[in-house]
Amino acid sequence: LGTTTSTSANITGMTAGTTYTFDVRAYDAAGNNSGTASVTFTTESAGGGGGGGPVVLHQGNFETGWDGWIDGGSDSYRYAGSRSYEGTYSIRLRDNTSSSTMTLGTFDVSGYSTLDIEFYFYAWSMENGEDFWVQFYDGSAWRTVAAYARGTNFNNNTFYTATVSIDNASYNFPTNAQFRFRNDASANADHIYIDQVTITADAGTTLMGDRITALGGINGFADDEGLDIDGD
């Protein structure tokens, strides 16, 4: 199907309710290759939901593009540099405007009970009290399901992993759900870098739970500005 320099890949064009087996082999720069690892799974049946355990609705690491996320505009960029947690690329959000967003959708989540949003992030030059939001579109309005503030939940120059869990007892799960990250800072110099986002749905009641974990700073690299692939 193809190759990737990342540790994950997005596969599209599969048929609903079908079992697939994928083989993966690793190569190094000298052309040596590993043995083949295989994984077998069954895609979700058409219509969504219906049990059978957790289903990954979407996974993006931004190594080959936006992975389905929508660029909010001038304050949202695909960035290449050491502030990306996984691989080379992440999405940089700055300031607090209508363009300081990245948006994904739509998904039919009406058949599910729970949703987990897992992601990695890095903050740079955020002032004390400035925050960013994880938001969920419930079919009629955007709902802020998590807010993370500098000095309370995170500090600058550190990688974090976070999970946000929501359920259909607290929010409406529509046929046209969307997901959004939004920076709520004060100037263009205030940056949040979002990477490796995984959204999982489950028809059961198991939630990963809201959590945030510090992973440490950048190892072996200066905290330079990197490149804004789609911006200035």
C-alpha positions in Angstrom: 0.0 0.0 0.0 2.9 2.4 0.6 5.6 3.5 3.0 5.9 5.9 5.9 8.8 7.3 7.9 6.4 7.6 10.9 5.3 4.9 13.4 1.7 5.1 12.3 -0.3 5.5 9.0 -3.8 6.3 7.9 -5.4 3.8 5.6 -8.5 4.8 3.6 -10.8 3.3 1.0 -11.7 0.1 3.0 -15.1 -1.5 3.0 -17.4 -1.5 6.0 -17.9 -4.8 7.8 -14.8 -6.4 6.3 -11.9 -8.2 7.8 -8.4 -7.1 6.7 -4.9 -8.3 7.5 -2.0 -5.8 7.3 1.7 -6.7 7.1 4.3 -4.2 8.2 8.1 -4.4 7.6 10.7 -1.9 8.7 13.7 -0.9 6.6 16.8 1.0 7.6 18.9 3.4 5.6 21.3 0.6 4.5 18.4 -1.4 3.1 18.2 -4.0 5.8 14.7 -5.1 6.7 13.0 -6.6 9.7 10.7 -9.6 9.8 7.1 -9.0 8.9 4.6 -8.1 11.7 0.9 -8.7 11.0 -2.3 -7.3 12.4 -5.9 -8.4 11.6 -9.0 -6.3 12.3 -12.6 -5.9 11.1 -13.9 -2.5 9.9 -17.0 -1.1 11.5 -20.3 -2.1 10.0 -22.1 0.5 7.9 -24.3 2.8 10.0 -21.9 3.3 12.9 -22.0 2.1 16.5 -23.5 -1.2 17.4 -21.0 -2.6 19.9 -18.0 -4.7 19.3 -15.6 -2.7 21.4 -13.8 0.6 20.7 -13.6 2.0 17.2 -11.0 4.5 16.1 -12.9 7.2 14.3 -9.8 9.1 13.3 -6.1 9.3 13.8 -3.8 12.0 12.5 -0.1 12.7 13.0 0.3 15.3 10.2 3.4 13.8 8.6 1.9 13.8 5.1 -0.6 16.6 5.4 -3.5 17.8 7.6 -5.0 14.3 7.8 -8.6 15.6 7.3 -8.3 18.5 9.8 -9.4 21.9 8.4 -6.9 24.8 8.6 -8.5 27.6 10.6 -6.7 30.3 8.7 -3.8 32.7 9.3 -3.2 31.6 12.9 -3.2 27.8 12.2 -0.2 26.3 10.4 1.3 22.9 9.7 4.7 23.2 11.4 7.9 21.2 10.9 10.4 21.2 13.8 11.4 20.0 17.2 8.2 21.1 18.9 6.4 18.2 17.1 6.0 15.3 19.5 5.9 12.5 16.9 7.9 12.6 13.7 8.5 16.0 12.1 5.2 17.7 11.8 2.4 19.1 14.0 -0.2 21.8 13.9 0.6 25.2 15.4 -2.2 27.4 16.8 -1.5 30.9 18.0 -3.3 34.0 19.4 -7.1 34.0 20.0 -9.0 34.6 16.8 -11.5 32.8 14.6 -8.5 31.5 12.7 -6.7 30.0 15.7 -8.4 26.7 15.2 -8.2 23.3 13.6 -11.4 21.4 12.9 -12.3 17.8 12.0 -15.7 16.4 10.9 -18.2 15.2 10.3 -18.9 11.9 12.1 -22.0 9.9 12.8 -21.6 9.2 16.6 -25.3 8.6 17.3 -24.7 4.9 17.8 -22.0 5.4 20.4 -22.1 6.0 24.2 -18.6 7.4 24.8 -15.8 9.3 22.9 -12.2 9.6 23.9 -10.0 12.3 22.4 -6.3 11.6 22.9 -3.5 14.0 21.8 0.0 15.4 22.4 0.9 19.0 22.7 3.7 21.5 23.4 3.4 25.1 24.5 5.7 27.9 23.7 5.6 31.5 25.0 2.1 31.1 26.5 1.5 33.6 29.3 0.3 32.6 32.8 -3.4 31.9 32.6 -3.6 31.7 28.8 -5.3 28.5 27.7 -6.5 26.4 24.8 -9.7 24.4 24.4 -10.9 21.1 23.1 -14.4 21.5 21.6 -17.1 19.1 20.4 -19.9 20.0 18.0 -23.1 18.3 19.2 -25.2 18.9 16.2 -26.4 22.4 17.2 -23.5 24.2 18.9 -19.8 24.0 19.9 -19.3 22.7 23.4 -15.9 23.2 25.2 -15.2 19.8 26.7 -11.8 20.6 28.1 -9.7 23.7 28.8 -6.0 23.7 29.6 -4.4 26.8 31.2 -0.7 27.6 31.4 0.5 27.6 35.1 -2.4 25.4 36.1 -2.5 22.5 33.7 0.8 22.9 31.8 4.0 24.9 31.5 5.9 26.1 28.4 8.6 24.1 26.7 7.3 20.7 27.8 5.6 17.9 25.9 2.3 16.6 27.3 -0.2 13.9 26.5 -3.8 14.5 27.3 -7.1 12.6 27.0 -10.6 14.1 27.1 -13.6 11.7 27.6 -17.2 12.6 26.9 -20.4 10.6 27.1 -23.9 10.8 25.6 -25.3 11.4 29.1 -23.7 14.8 29.2 -23.7 15.7 25.5 -25.8 15.0 22.5 -24.2 12.6 20.1 -25.4 13.6 16.6 -25.0 12.3 13.1 -22.8 15.3 12.2 -20.4 15.5 15.1 -17.2 17.6 14.7 -14.1 18.1 16.8 -12.0 21.3 17.3 -8.9 22.6 19.0 -8.8 26.4 19.6 -6.1 28.6 21.1 -7.3 31.2 23.6 -4.1 33.3 24.0 -3.5 37.0 23.5 -0.9 37.4 20.7 0.8 35.8 17.7 3.8 34.9 19.9 1.6 32.5 22.0 1.9 29.0 20.5 0.3 25.6 21.1 1.5 22.6 18.9 -1.0 19.8 18.5 0.2 16.4 17.4 -0.8 12.7 17.2 -4.6 13.1 17.7 -6.6 9.9 18.1 -10.4 9.9 18.5 -12.0 6.7 19.7 -15.7 5.8 20.0 -17.4 3.0 22.0 -20.9 1.8 22.2 -20.2 0.6 25.8 -19.6 2.8 28.9 -15.9 2.5 29.3 -14.1 5.9 29.3 -10.3 6.5 29.3 -11.0 9.4 31.6 -9.7 13.0 31.6 -6.0 13.1 32.2 -2.9 15.0 31.4 0.7 13.8 31.7 4.0 15.7 31.3 6.5 13.9 29.1 9.5 16.2 29.4 11.2 18.8 27.1 12.9 18.6 23.7 15.9 16.2 23.8 18.8 16.8 21.6 17.4 19.9 19.8 17.4 23.6 20.4 13.9 25.0 20.8 14.1 26.8 17.4 11.1 28.1 15.4 11.1 25.4 12.8 9.1 25.9 9.6 5.5 26.8 9.0 4.7 24.7 6.0 1.4 26.4 5.1 2.2 29.9 6.4 4.7 32.6 6.7 
